[in-house]
Amino acid sequence: MEDTIIDKLDPDDALAILKRLAAEDADIASRIEQIALEHLREVDIEDIAEQVYFDLDNIRVEEVWDRAGPSRDGYVDPYDLAWEMFEQALAPFMDELRKYQELSLATEARSYCMGILKGIYRFENESTSEYKDWAEDAPHESFKTVLADWKKACNNQKDVDKMEAFIEENCPGW
């Protein structure tokens, strides 16, 4: 099967074309929004947890060693760098969570947050990465920060209760 021009578009070009179509036709704009919402509502906690775990588990301790130590700008502490790398790995997930919150997709935001938390918990409890030794407190502290940030934007006590039940069941002791 031969690729079409659509298959060859990069994301920026595809978005520009989609926006142009939406601007030209209100019916198409409405359909695009409907499809986008359907797509965004497909939040799988396990898939997100797996991706968070994978991204954290693939941080290489050698990168900490290579980037830490004396530098032109002073000394780079390996523990601080390990924390920074942990936060950088979580940043795309936090951006996605904020997107759900900004779109007022509360259920999806809760599920997405659950996936992030489960992935962090799994990393702390299952990963054998040497990197973990350099970012000892990062999983616990990041878990707390992610949860606190989500709660700040959540205005539904039932969602908070569901989150607490999820944590109790899936992240015991945290």
C-alpha positions as CSV (number, residue, x, y, z in Angstrom):
1,M,0.0,0.0,0.0
2,E,1.4,3.3,-1.0
3,D,1.6,6.2,1.4
4,T,-0.6,9.2,0.8
5,I,0.5,12.8,1.2
6,I,-1.3,12.8,4.6
7,D,1.0,10.0,5.7
8,K,4.0,12.1,4.8
9,L,2.9,15.2,6.7
10,D,4.8,16.1,9.9
11,P,2.7,17.0,12.9
12,D,3.2,20.8,12.5
13,D,2.0,20.7,8.9
14,A,-0.9,18.5,9.8
15,L,-2.0,20.8,12.5
16,A,-1.8,23.9,10.3
17,I,-4.0,22.1,7.7
18,L,-6.5,21.0,10.3
19,K,-6.7,24.6,11.6
20,R,-7.3,25.9,8.2
21,L,-10.0,23.4,7.5
22,A,-11.7,24.3,10.8
23,A,-11.5,28.0,10.0
24,E,-13.1,27.5,6.6
25,D,-16.0,25.3,7.6
26,A,-18.0,25.4,10.9
27,D,-19.3,21.8,10.4
28,I,-15.8,20.5,9.8
29,A,-14.6,22.5,12.9
30,S,-17.4,20.9,15.0
31,R,-16.5,17.4,13.7
32,I,-12.8,17.9,14.4
33,E,-13.6,19.0,17.9
34,Q,-15.8,15.9,18.4
35,I,-13.1,13.5,17.1
36,A,-10.5,15.3,19.3
37,L,-12.6,14.9,22.4
38,E,-13.2,11.2,21.6
39,H,-9.5,10.8,21.2
40,L,-8.6,12.6,24.4
41,R,-11.1,10.6,26.4
42,E,-9.2,7.4,25.7
43,V,-7.1,7.5,28.8
44,D,-5.7,4.1,29.8
45,I,-4.2,4.2,33.3
46,E,-2.0,1.1,32.7
47,D,-0.6,2.4,29.4
48,I,0.3,5.7,31.1
49,A,1.9,3.9,34.1
50,E,3.9,1.7,31.7
51,Q,5.2,4.7,29.8
52,V,6.1,6.6,32.9
53,Y,7.9,3.5,34.3
54,F,9.7,3.0,31.0
55,D,10.8,6.6,30.7
56,L,12.1,6.7,34.3
57,D,13.7,3.2,34.1
58,N,15.6,4.2,30.9
59,I,17.4,7.1,32.5
60,R,21.0,6.0,32.4
61,V,23.2,6.4,35.4
62,E,26.1,6.9,33.0
63,E,24.4,10.1,31.8
64,V,24.5,11.3,35.4
65,W,28.2,10.5,35.7
66,D,29.0,12.1,32.3
67,R,27.2,15.3,33.1
68,A,28.0,15.7,36.8
69,G,31.2,17.1,38.3
70,P,33.3,20.1,37.5
71,S,32.2,22.1,34.6
72,R,32.8,25.5,33.0
73,D,29.9,26.9,35.0
74,G,31.0,25.4,38.3
75,Y,30.3,22.1,39.9
76,V,27.3,20.0,39.0
77,D,26.2,17.8,41.9
78,P,25.3,14.3,40.7
79,Y,22.4,14.1,43.1
80,D,20.9,17.4,41.9
81,L,21.4,16.3,38.3
82,A,19.7,13.0,39.0
83,W,16.7,14.9,40.4
84,E,16.6,17.2,37.4
85,M,16.7,14.2,35.1
86,F,13.8,12.6,37.0
87,E,11.7,15.9,36.7
88,Q,12.6,16.2,33.0
89,A,11.3,12.6,32.4
90,L,8.0,13.4,34.1
91,A,7.6,16.9,32.4
92,P,5.8,15.6,29.3
93,F,3.3,13.7,31.4
94,M,2.7,16.7,33.6
95,D,2.1,18.8,30.5
96,E,-0.4,16.3,29.3
97,L,-2.2,16.2,32.7
98,R,-2.4,20.0,32.7
99,K,-3.9,19.9,29.2
100,Y,-6.7,17.6,30.5
101,Q,-7.3,20.0,33.4
102,E,-7.3,23.1,31.1
103,L,-9.9,21.4,28.8
104,S,-12.1,20.6,31.9
105,L,-11.8,16.9,31.3
106,A,-11.8,16.1,35.0
107,T,-12.4,12.3,34.7
108,E,-9.6,12.0,32.2
109,A,-7.3,14.2,34.2
110,R,-7.9,12.0,37.3
111,S,-7.2,8.8,35.2
112,Y,-4.1,10.4,33.7
113,C,-2.8,11.4,37.1
114,M,-3.5,7.9,38.4
115,G,-1.3,6.5,35.6
116,I,1.5,8.9,36.4
117,L,1.4,8.0,40.1
118,K,1.3,4.3,39.4
119,G,4.3,4.6,37.0
120,I,6.3,6.4,39.7
121,Y,5.3,3.9,42.3
122,R,6.2,1.0,40.0
123,F,9.6,2.6,39.2
124,E,10.4,2.9,42.9
125,N,9.4,-0.6,43.7
126,E,10.4,-2.6,40.6
127,S,13.2,-0.8,38.9
128,T,16.7,-2.2,39.3
129,S,18.3,0.8,37.6
130,E,21.5,2.0,39.2
131,Y,20.2,5.5,38.5
132,K,17.7,5.1,41.4
133,D,20.6,5.3,43.8
134,W,21.3,8.8,42.7
135,A,17.7,10.0,42.9
136,E,16.8,8.3,46.1
137,D,14.0,10.6,47.2
138,A,12.8,11.7,43.8
139,P,10.1,9.1,43.4
140,H,8.4,9.8,46.7
141,E,8.7,13.6,46.4
142,S,7.6,13.6,42.8
143,F,4.6,11.4,43.7
144,K,3.6,13.9,46.4
145,T,4.1,16.9,44.0
146,V,2.1,15.3,41.2
147,L,-0.7,14.4,43.6
148,A,-0.7,17.9,45.2
149,D,-0.7,19.6,41.8
150,W,-3.7,17.5,40.6
151,K,-5.6,18.1,43.8
152,K,-5.1,21.9,43.5
153,A,-6.8,21.8,40.1
154,C,-9.5,19.3,41.2
155,N,-12.7,20.8,42.6
156,N,-14.6,17.6,43.1
157,Q,-14.4,15.7,46.5
158,K,-15.6,12.5,44.8
159,D,-12.6,12.6,42.5
160,V,-10.3,13.1,45.4
161,D,-11.9,10.2,47.2
162,K,-11.5,8.0,44.1
163,M,-7.9,9.0,43.9
164,E,-7.2,8.2,47.5
165,A,-8.9,4.8,47.1
166,F,-6.8,4.2,43.9
167,I,-3.6,5.1,45.8
168,E,-4.5,2.9,48.7
169,E,-5.1,-0.1,46.4
170,N,-2.4,0.4,43.8
171,C,0.4,2.3,45.7
172,P,0.2,0.8,49.3
173,G,2.2,2.7,51.9
174,W,2.4,5.9,49.8
